């Protein structure tokens, strides 16, 4: 029962994707300006992702060493993982502080 429902869902999704791609192809052929803008934006995205990848490849280790220092303390090289205490201003002034016995 569930397998038949799953295969029906997959076939519907594939049908919708096929119909959408056919409509996209018709629009692409009928409007040259949209196609030119789409190509330009797609090229810009590919160029940007490539530049980010190359920059990260060369500067990534430097950035990681700045923000994730090795050493005592926490991940930032001196900052503890959890604060030692919470400031008194975080609690209400009318509220009394509870101890571990309560």
N, C-alpha and C positions, 0 to 999 in steps of 0.2 A: 504494500500500500504506500509506504513512505518512499520507496524507491521509484514507483511510478509517478508520484507527485513531484519528486525531485527531478526526474528526467523531463517531465512536462514543463517545469519551471525553467530548466536549462534551455529547452527548445524555444520557449517563449522569449527568453532573454536574447538568444541568438537571432531569432526572427526580428526582434526590435532593433538590434544592432545592425542587422543586414538592411532593414528598411531605412534606418537613419543614415547609413553609409551611402545608400543609393540616392537618398535625398540630398546629401552633402555633395555627391558627385554631380547631380543635376545643377545645383546652385553654383558649384565651382565652374562648370562649363558656361553657364549663362551670365555670370558677372565677373568680368576680368578685374575690376577694381578690388573686389573682395579677395580675389585670389592673390593679387599683388600685395595687398595689406597682410594677408595671412602668411605669405611667404616671407615678407619682411619681418614680421613679428616672430615667426618660427626661427628664422635665421638669428635674430637678436637673442632669443632665449638660448639657442644652441651656443652662440658665441659667449654669452654671459656665463653659462654653466661650465664651458670649457675654460674660461679665464679663472673662474673660482676654483676649479679643480687644479689648474696649474699653480695658482697662488698658494693654495693649501698644501700642495705637494712641496713647495719650496719653503714656505713660512710656517707650516703646521707644527713641526717640532719646536720651533721657537715660541709659538703661542702656547703650546702645551706646557713647556717648561716654565713659562711665566705664571700661568694660572694653576698649575698642579705641581708645586714644588715638592720634592721628596724631603722628608725630615721629621723632626719631632712635632707633635701637635696634631693638627688635622690635615685635611687635603691641601690647605693653602699654606702650609709650612709655618705653623705657629698659632693658628686659630683652632681652638678646641672644637671637637665634633659637636658637643652639646654645651650650652652656657653653664657656668658654675652656679649662677643664681639668677633669679628673675628680679628685676627692679620692683620696688614697692609700688610705683605708680601704676603698674599693670593690674593691681587688685583694687577693689573698692575701698575707700577710706573707712567706711562704716563696718566693713567686714573684718572679723578678726582672723589672724593667720592660724592655720591649722597645723598641728604637729603630726608626726608619724603615728602617735598612739591613738589619735582620734579616728 
